[in-house]
Amino acid sequence: MRYMSHLLPLSRVARLVGQPRSTIQRMIHDGELDTFDGMVDMNELLRVFPDVRWEDDGEFRRVEEIKEKAFARRVYERALPGKEVLAERLHELGREFAAAKSLLLHYDRVHRFLDDKLDDLAERAGVDAVATLRHWLRTELEAAPDEAARAEALLAQESVMRIMSATVTVRPSGHEFFVEGNDTILEAALRAGIPLNYGCSNGNCGECRARLLSGQVSKSHPHDYVLKESEKADGVILMCSYTAVSDVVVEAGVAGAEDIPVQRVQTRVKAVERLNEHMVALRLTTPRSRRLRFLAGQHVTASIGGDAGEYHVASCPCDDRQLTLHVRRDNRPFARRVFEDLRKEDTVDIEGPGGRFVFSLESRRSPVFIAWEDGFAPIKSLIEHAMSLEISEAMHLYWIAAAVDAGGADHYRDNLCRSWADAYDNFFYTPLSADDGLATLVERVLAAHANLSRVDLYVAAPRPLLDAIREAALARGLALRGWHGEVIEPFPGAPATG
């Protein structure tokens, strides 16, 4: 016996089976998993993943943690949607339950009707043949299919997930993400690493307009921007003001580096964290109504009074209003201010972003990241962006640095990199010494990747090293579209890269 059709979006399938969404996409592309209009049937999921036990999934554990903490305010607000959205989701689930129960009652009536008809047929056609048919029918209806327990657990698990979160699919890009807690559609997209177009993010500019193609949304934040009547009739919403009640499909643009305007934002110092004697992490917070819009890998100009410096953002756009800059101790006035007298709650002005050293959202090749000294800052941002996208391809990080006693920055976030390697099965970290020389460094990195046609190289390094890696990689099969380079100016006294 097969269960009736029940279709699941790819993001929910990925979460149910504990795999990145890109892995599910690859299985579909390779013909291992069949879909219908971009959705996966429950029976197909049971067939392809026979060893998965849904009751062990983390979604139930999340609910149990909330209950154990007695719905502590912060946990409650982050994990569960608002009461209006929660009520709507429960109502929708109740409607589906009622429809399923109604269908089962109908099947029961049909069964009893067939039973009566078989009694009539037995009187006319003979008992033996009808008895055999009746026995077979009863056996089939009463027998539980082999996957019954797993199917029930899957349906229960998926029901909990639908109460806790909704899936948003973006057209035409095909990106998918979850809306959880009290997040708006825009907040959820940015947290998932998907750079949807937006401006102010607080309902004033209208830049985050999107067209609702299907599903149900609810206004969660007021907005001052006035939509035209024709836009309302066409299903246009502001993603910064609406949350998803059910699974929804929206038509919205995904931003590239050229789409983001230069902004000027006044930030406050959250912390000045000493990483070693030569490096600090300058942690900044933007105003609630004015977050900085940027892409991972881009740079900004930071200024204190009249002292300014250009730095790559080391944090991910998915970090909401938090910005981190890695500042090296040198003779520039801005760096001196940071190291000598900058304090918590001081003001730092940010202008930006700039640069095209950004992550390729369309690529399915494995990313290889190469950082020179504090060129680790943009690389860190790119890696965290890739992690937020839950890509399934292996990621490799090579970090080239000189020791502090030689005037270098050393691998000042070495513990972070090692924690990534410990936490992620597909992440590999190799620290390298800048003293090994350019030719040796290039060979060590490229020799570890036999087929460069399946790789994207992201390199932040001084020009000589950048050019050497690019030339050698292209000669060994790297596709031109797989090259992404950013020039990092060497610090005074740095080991020669030529």
N, C-alpha and C positions, 0 to 999 in steps of 0.2 A: 504494500500500500504506500502511496506517495502522498505527502502533505500538499495542501493547496498552495498555489503560488504566493510567495512572500518576498518582495524585492527589497534589497538593502543597498544604500549608497556605498561607494568604494571606501570612503573614510571610515565609516562604521564597520565595514568588513575588516579593514586593516586593524582597527582597535580590538575587534572581537577575537581575531586570531593572533594578535600580538606581533604584527609585522608592519613595517613602514608602508605607507600608501604606494610609494614608488615600486615596492616589491610586488604588490598586487597588480599594478599597472603592467609591470614586466610580464607577469604570468598571463595576463590577458593578451598582451602583444604576442607572446610565444604560443598561444593556443592552449595553455594549460587550464585556463579558467574561462568559462563562457559567460557572456553578459547579455542583457536585454536592455536596449536604450541606455547604456552606461550603468546599469544596475546589475547586481548579482542576486540570483534566485537562491532562497534558503536551501533548497534541495541540492543545488550545485555546490554550495558552501559545505554542506555535510559530506558530499562526495569527495571533494578535493582535499579537505582537511579532516580525515577520519580520526586523527590522533589528538585533536584539540579537545580539551575539556573546558567547556564554557564556564562551569561553576567555579573554576580556579581563576577567572579573570579579575583584573584589578578593580573593575567598576563596583562590584559588591563590596570590596574591601574599603573603597572610598566612602561608601555609605556607612559602613560599620564604624569607620574612624570618626565620622561626623557625629554619629550617635554616642560613641564613647566620650567624646568631648562635650557632650550635652549641648550641642549646637552653639558652641562658643561663637561670639559675634563675628570675629574675623573669618573663621572657618566657614560659618554659615553663609556669609556674604560672598565669599570667593567661590565656594563649591556649588551652591544652589542658586537657581534663578529667583527673581522676585516673586512675591506671592501671586501677582496677577498672571505672570507667564507660567508659573507652576500650575495654577488652576486651569489655564487653557490647555496645557499639555496633558494634564490628568483627564480633563474633559474629552480631549481628542482620543486618548487611549481608551476611555470608557465607551465612547462611540464605537470604536473598533471592536472592543470586547462584546458589546451588545450585538453588533452585526454578525460576529462570529457565532455567538450563542443562537441568534435567530436562524443562521444557516444550519447549525447543528440540529435545532428543533425541526427545521424543514426536512433534513435528511432522516430524522427519526420518523416523521410522518410518512415519508416515502418508503422507509423500511417496513412500517406497519401495513401500508397499502400493498406493497409487494407480497407480504406475508399472507394477506387476505386473498390476493389474486392467486397465489400458489395453492391455497386451500381449494379455491374454485377449480383450478386447473387439475388438481389431483383427483377430484370427483369425476372429471370428464376424460382425462388422458391416462389415468393409472397412477398408483401411489409411488411405485419404485423410482421412476425417472424424476418425478417432482421432489421426492425425498432426497435424492442425491443432489439435485440442484440447490434445495433449501439448506442442506448440510454444508455444501461448499460456500454458499453465500454467508451463512452465519459464521462459519470459521474465518472467512476473510474479514468480515466486519469486526469480529471480536479480537482477532489477532493483532498484537502490537508489532509494528515494524521494528526491525533490528535497531534502527537509529532513533527510536521513539524517545528514549530518555535524553539523548543528546539534543534532539530537536526541541524538546520542552525546555531544556536548560538554555538553549540558544534563544528561544523566543522570550524567556524570562529576562535573560541578560540584555537583550536588545531593547526590551521595554524599559528597563532601568536606565539604559543609556539615553533613550529618547526623552525621559523625564529630566535627566540631569543636563542634557545638552541637545543642541540642534545642529544639523549639518548645513553648511552653506556651500553651494556650487556656483562658481563665477563663470559666466559666459562672456566672450568666446574663449577665454584662456583655458578653461577646464580646471582651474585650481579648486580645491576643496579644503574646508577647515571647519572646526567646531566652534560654536558659540556656547560658552559656559558661564555659569554664575550670572552676574548682572552686566556682563560685557555687552556693548553695542556691536553691531556687525563690523564696524570699522576697527574697534579695539581688538576684537577677536582675530581679524585678518592680520593686523600688524603684529600681534603676539605670535601668530603662526608663521611669520616671515613673508607674508604676501603683501607687497607694497601697492595696495589699491590707491587710486588717485584721491587726494583730499587736500584741503587747505588749512583752515583754522582748527578743525576737529571739535569745534564747540557750537556748531549750528548757525554760524553767522555768514559764511561765504558761499555756500551752495556747491563747492567744488567736489563734494563727495556724493553728488547725485548719482543714483543708480535706478535701473528699472526692475521692478519685481516681476519676474516671469512666472513664478509659481510659489505656492506655500503661503504661510501666514506670518506677519510681522506685527510688532506692537511698539508704539512710541514709548521709549524709556527715558528720554531727556527732551526738554523743550528746545525749540530752535526759533531764532529770529528771522532766518531766511524764509522768504515767502515763495512758495511754489506756485507756478501758474496753474490755472484750472485745467488747461490742456495737459500739463505734466501729471497732475493728480489723476486725471482720467486715464492716462497712459501707464499708471502704476509706478510713477517716479517717487522715490523716497530719499531721505538723507541718511546715509549709513552711519553717521556719527550720532544720530538721534533715535535710531530704531534697533531693536533686538529681534532675533528670530524666535518665533513661538514654535513653529514646526520646521521640518526640513524645507529649505527654500532654495530657489535658483534666482540669481540676480544677473543682470547685464551691467557690467562695470569695467572700467579701464584699469589696467595694471601699469604702474608708472615705471619708466626707465630713467636713467641719469639725466637725460636731456629734458625731462618733464618737470623736474623739481626746481622751483625758483629759489633764488638767493633770499635768505631770511636773516633778520637781525633779532636775536633773542637775548634778553638779560637773564642770566642764570645765577643761582646761589651755590656757594661751595658747600658740599655735603661732607667731604673729607679730603684731606691731603695725606695719602697713604704712602709711606716710604717703602719702596720695593727692594732697594739696596742703596748704597751710598751715592749712586749716580742716577737713579731713576725714582720717580714718584708716579703714582696713579692719582690724577686730579679728578675727583668725582664731583659732578655738577648735577643740579636739579633744575629743570625748566619750570616756568609757571604752569599751573593747572590749565590755564586757558591758552597756552602758547608753547606747545611742545615743538621741538625741532624736527622737521621732516627731512630725512636723509636716507641714503642706502648704505648698507654695509660696505666698507672699503673706502668711503669718501672722506675728505678732509675739511676742516673748518679753520677760520682765523679766530683766535682767542685773544682778548685784550683786557688789561687791567689799567684803567686810566689811559695814558698814552702809550703804554708798553704792550706790544702785540707779538704774537708768534703763530705760525701755521703748524697744525698738528692733525694727524689722522684720528678719527674717532675710533676708540678701541672697544666700545660697547656695541651691542646689536640694536638695530631699530626696534626689535621686539621688547626692549627693556623699558618701554613706555617713556616716562619723562626723565630717565636717568641717562646721563652722558659721562663717559670716561675718556680722559686724554692721558697718554703716557708722555711725561715731560722729562727730558734729560737735563742733568745739571751741566750748564755751559755758561758762556759769558753774555748770552743774550739777555736784555733787561727783563723780558717776561719770565724766563726761567729763573732768574735771580729772585724775582718777586715771589714766585711759587715756592721756592726752596727756603726763602728767608723770612717772609712775613705774612704769607697768605693764611687766613684763618677761616674756620667754619662760619658760614653765613655771609662771608664777603661776596661781593658782586664780581662776576666775570662776564663780559659781553662776548657773545658768539655770533659770527657772521659766516654763512655758508648754506648749503654744502657746495663742494666743488670736486671735480674729478670723475673719471669714468671707469675706475678700477672697482667694478661691481660684480656680483655673482650672476652667472648665466642661469636664469630660471628654466630655460627650455632644454638645457643640456642634460643628457643621461649618461655622460662620461664621468669617470671617477676623478674627483678633484685632488690635485697634488699641490700643497701649499709650501712655498719656500720663503722664509723671512730672514732678513739680515738685520741683526741688532734690534733697534727699536722699530724696524719695519714690521715687527711682530704685531704692532698695534692694529693696522688695517687687516692683517691676516687673522688676528683674533676675532675681529668683527665679522669677517667672512665665514670663519669656522662656526661661530655661534649662529649665524644666519642659516648656514647649511644644516646645522643640528635642529633648528626650529622648523625647517622644512621636512625633517625626518627622511632625508634621502637614504637609500639603501646601499648606494655604491660605497666602496671602501674609500676612506679619506686618509691621506698621508701628510704629515707636517714635518718639514725639515727646518730647523732653526739654527742659523749660523751666527755665532757670537764670540767675542773675545772676552777673556777673563777680566774681572774688575781690576786686578792688580796690573794689568796691561793697558788700562785706560778704557776698557770696553764696558758694555752694559751687562755682560754675562747673560745667561738664560734666566732673566729676572722673574719670570712666571713659570719656572720649570715644574713646580708642584702642580700647578693648574693643568699643564699639558699632560703630565703623567696621570692625573686624575681622569682626564678625558680618555686616555688609552685604557685605563682600568675599567671605566664605566661603559665604554662602547666597544662592542666586538669588532666593529668595522673601522676603528680609528687607530692609527699607528703614528708614533712620535719618535723622531730621531734628532737628538741635539748634535750639532757639528761645531767644530772649532774653526774660527776665522783664520787661525794661523796655518791651516793646512794648504792654503794657496788655491787660486782660482781654478786651475785645471783639475786638481784633485777633487775639489768640492763638486764641480759640475759632473765629473765622472761618477762619483759616489751616489749622487742623486739619480741621475738618468739610468745608470746601470741597474738600478732596482726595479725599473719598469720596462719590461721587454717590449710591450706593444703600446707605444705612445699615441697611436691613433685612437685609443680608447680612454685618453686622459685629457683633462683640462689642467693646465699649469697656471697657477696664480703666484706671481713672484713679486716681492717688494724688496728691492735691493739697489745698491749703487749702480750707476750706468754700466761700468765695465762687466760686473757680474751679470747684470740683466742681459746685456748683449751676448755674452758668452753662452748663457743657458739657452737663450732663444735660438741662436744659430745652431747649437749642437742638437737641440730638441727637434727643430724643423728638419734637420738632416737625418734624424732617426725616425721620422714618420709622424711627428706631431702635426695635426691639422692646424692651419692658420687660425681658424675660429676657436681653437683650443688654447690659444696664447692670451694671457692677461698679465700685463706687466705694469709696475708702478715704480718710478724712480725715487729712491730714498737717498738723500744727500748724506755722504759719510761724515761722521763727526770728526773734529780735529784730533789728529793722532791715531785715527783708525788704522788697523792693519791694511796693507795694500791689497787691492783686489785685481790689480793688473799683472 
